[in-house]
Amino acid sequence: MAADAQGSRLPDFVAWPSFPFTGELRLKPFDEPVGVEPPRRGEDPAECPSCGSTDADYLWTDDRWRVKGLPKPSGLPMVLILETRSHLDLGDLSTMHAAELGVLTVRLERAIRSLDGVGRVHVARWGDSSAHLQVWFLARPYGRLNLRGPFMTMWDDILPPVDEKKWREDLEFLAAYLNDS
């Protein structure tokens, strides 16, 4: 393990080729634990941004699921978010929803991977920001091996946005793909 200037141990991943930073790193002080977890965005369905969105805000919808892109291009070729139509989190899914989540995950991965310039698709879910289930699909640019691994979201913020015209064409293709299958 490497150490920062204060002698704190840094994790091995700071030396991985996919880690987006170089140079001296310093660990932030570790926060004290809190007694009560803070509420996530949208804990109350009446205040949930996903529940308040209309189908027009989405790339694809069905009776139980909706898929949206980001509001504008980012550094990765494509980022899509799969959400439940109902106000559910991962642990709230019925057996039917869980089975559909598996099928939709494979469909979305195949669709995104079929875009020109996509090497792999990373699938992620973070449970701390939104109370409404959101499963993220992040496309790694083909040949950009230093973007492999768990730092994709960092790279998405670091890289310049992709071409908007191509991004919009890809969104149209993905909508057609999802509507056709």
C-alpha positions as CSV (number, residue, x, y, z in Angstrom):
1,M,0.0,0.0,0.0
2,A,1.1,3.5,-0.8
3,A,1.0,6.3,1.7
4,D,0.0,9.9,1.4
5,A,2.1,12.9,2.7
6,Q,0.8,12.4,6.2
7,G,1.7,8.7,6.2
8,S,-1.9,7.5,5.9
9,R,-2.2,4.2,3.9
10,L,-3.7,4.6,0.5
11,P,-5.5,1.6,-1.1
12,D,-3.8,-0.4,-3.9
13,F,-6.2,0.9,-6.5
14,V,-4.5,4.2,-6.6
15,A,-1.8,2.4,-8.7
16,W,-4.3,0.7,-11.0
17,P,-4.1,1.8,-14.7
18,S,-7.8,2.7,-14.6
19,F,-7.4,5.1,-11.6
20,P,-8.0,8.5,-13.1
21,F,-5.6,10.5,-11.0
22,T,-1.8,10.8,-10.6
23,G,0.4,12.7,-8.2
24,E,0.2,13.2,-4.5
25,L,-3.1,12.1,-2.9
26,R,-4.3,12.9,0.6
27,L,-7.0,11.1,2.4
28,K,-9.9,13.1,3.8
29,P,-10.6,12.9,7.5
30,F,-13.0,10.1,8.2
31,D,-16.4,11.4,9.4
32,E,-17.8,10.2,12.7
33,P,-20.7,7.8,12.4
34,V,-24.2,9.4,12.6
35,G,-26.9,8.0,14.9
36,V,-29.6,8.2,12.2
37,E,-29.2,7.8,8.5
38,P,-30.4,10.9,6.6
39,P,-33.4,10.5,4.3
40,R,-32.7,9.9,0.6
41,R,-34.2,12.0,-2.1
42,G,-37.7,10.9,-2.7
43,E,-38.3,8.9,0.4
44,D,-41.9,10.3,0.3
45,P,-43.4,9.3,-3.1
46,A,-45.2,12.6,-3.3
47,E,-41.7,14.3,-3.4
48,C,-40.0,11.7,-5.5
49,P,-38.6,13.2,-8.8
50,S,-39.0,9.8,-10.6
51,C,-42.6,9.5,-9.5
52,G,-43.3,13.1,-10.6
53,S,-41.8,12.5,-14.1
54,T,-44.1,11.8,-17.0
55,D,-43.4,9.2,-19.7
56,A,-42.4,11.9,-22.0
57,D,-39.3,12.3,-19.9
58,Y,-38.2,8.8,-20.8
59,L,-36.6,7.0,-23.7
60,W,-38.7,3.9,-23.3
61,T,-41.5,2.7,-21.0
62,D,-43.8,-0.2,-20.3
63,D,-46.3,-1.0,-17.6
64,R,-43.7,-1.5,-14.9
65,W,-40.4,0.0,-16.1
66,R,-38.9,3.2,-17.6
67,V,-35.6,4.0,-19.2
68,K,-34.1,7.5,-19.5
69,G,-30.9,9.0,-20.7
70,L,-29.0,11.9,-19.1
71,P,-30.4,15.4,-19.9
72,K,-27.3,16.1,-22.0
73,P,-24.2,14.3,-23.3
74,S,-21.5,13.3,-20.9
75,G,-18.0,12.0,-21.3
76,L,-19.1,8.4,-21.9
77,P,-20.7,7.3,-25.2
78,M,-23.9,6.5,-23.4
79,V,-25.4,6.5,-19.9
80,L,-28.9,5.2,-19.3
81,I,-30.9,4.8,-16.2
82,L,-33.5,2.0,-15.7
83,E,-36.2,2.8,-13.1
84,T,-39.3,1.1,-11.8
85,R,-42.6,2.8,-12.6
86,S,-43.8,2.2,-9.1
87,H,-42.0,3.8,-6.1
88,L,-39.9,0.8,-5.2
89,D,-36.3,0.2,-4.2
90,L,-34.3,-2.9,-4.9
91,G,-35.3,-4.8,-1.8
92,D,-39.0,-4.0,-2.5
93,L,-39.1,-5.8,-5.8
94,S,-41.6,-8.6,-6.2
95,T,-40.4,-11.8,-7.7
96,M,-41.9,-10.7,-11.0
97,H,-40.1,-7.3,-10.9
98,A,-36.9,-9.1,-10.0
99,A,-37.2,-11.4,-12.9
100,E,-38.0,-8.5,-15.3
101,L,-35.0,-6.6,-13.9
102,G,-32.7,-9.4,-15.0
103,V,-34.2,-9.6,-18.5
104,L,-34.2,-5.8,-18.9
105,T,-30.6,-5.6,-17.7
106,V,-29.5,-8.0,-20.4
107,R,-31.6,-6.2,-23.1
108,L,-30.2,-2.8,-22.2
109,E,-26.6,-4.1,-22.1
110,R,-27.0,-5.7,-25.5
111,A,-28.6,-2.6,-26.9
112,I,-25.9,-0.2,-25.6
113,R,-23.1,-2.6,-26.5
114,S,-24.4,-2.6,-30.1
115,L,-23.7,1.1,-30.5
116,D,-20.6,2.1,-32.6
117,G,-17.7,2.9,-30.3
118,V,-18.8,1.0,-27.2
119,G,-16.4,-1.5,-25.8
120,R,-18.2,-2.7,-22.7
121,V,-21.2,-1.8,-20.6
122,H,-21.0,-1.4,-16.8
123,V,-24.2,-1.8,-14.7
124,A,-24.4,-0.2,-11.3
125,R,-26.9,0.6,-8.5
126,W,-26.1,3.0,-5.7
127,G,-28.6,3.0,-2.8
128,D,-27.7,6.2,-1.0
129,S,-29.0,9.1,-3.2
130,S,-32.5,8.1,-4.4
131,A,-35.2,6.1,-2.6
132,H,-36.6,5.1,-6.1
133,L,-34.7,2.3,-7.7
134,Q,-32.3,3.4,-10.4
135,V,-30.0,1.0,-12.2
136,W,-27.3,2.8,-14.2
137,F,-25.8,1.5,-17.5
138,L,-22.5,3.2,-18.4
139,A,-20.9,2.5,-21.8
140,R,-17.1,2.4,-21.9
141,P,-15.6,3.7,-25.1
142,Y,-14.1,1.0,-27.3
143,G,-10.3,0.8,-27.0
144,R,-10.1,3.1,-24.0
145,L,-8.7,0.5,-21.6
146,N,-7.7,2.9,-18.9
147,L,-11.4,3.5,-18.4
148,R,-12.0,-0.1,-17.3
149,G,-13.2,-0.9,-13.9
150,P,-14.9,0.9,-11.0
151,F,-13.9,4.4,-11.8
152,M,-16.2,4.8,-14.8
153,T,-18.4,7.4,-13.1
154,M,-15.3,9.5,-12.4
155,W,-14.1,9.3,-16.0
156,D,-17.6,10.3,-17.1
157,D,-17.3,13.6,-15.3
158,I,-13.6,14.1,-16.4
159,L,-13.9,13.4,-20.1
160,P,-15.3,16.1,-22.5
161,P,-18.9,15.5,-23.5
162,V,-19.4,13.3,-26.6
163,D,-20.7,14.8,-29.8
164,E,-24.4,15.8,-29.2
165,K,-25.5,14.8,-32.7
166,K,-24.2,11.3,-32.4
167,W,-25.5,11.1,-28.8
168,R,-29.0,12.0,-30.0
169,E,-28.8,9.5,-32.9
170,D,-27.7,6.8,-30.4
171,L,-30.7,7.6,-28.1
172,E,-33.1,7.3,-31.0
173,F,-31.5,3.9,-32.0
174,L,-31.8,2.7,-28.4
175,A,-35.4,3.7,-28.2
176,A,-36.2,1.9,-31.4
177,Y,-34.2,-1.2,-30.2
178,L,-36.2,-1.3,-27.0
179,N,-39.5,-0.8,-28.7
180,D,-38.8,-3.5,-31.2
181,S,-37.8,-6.3,-28.8
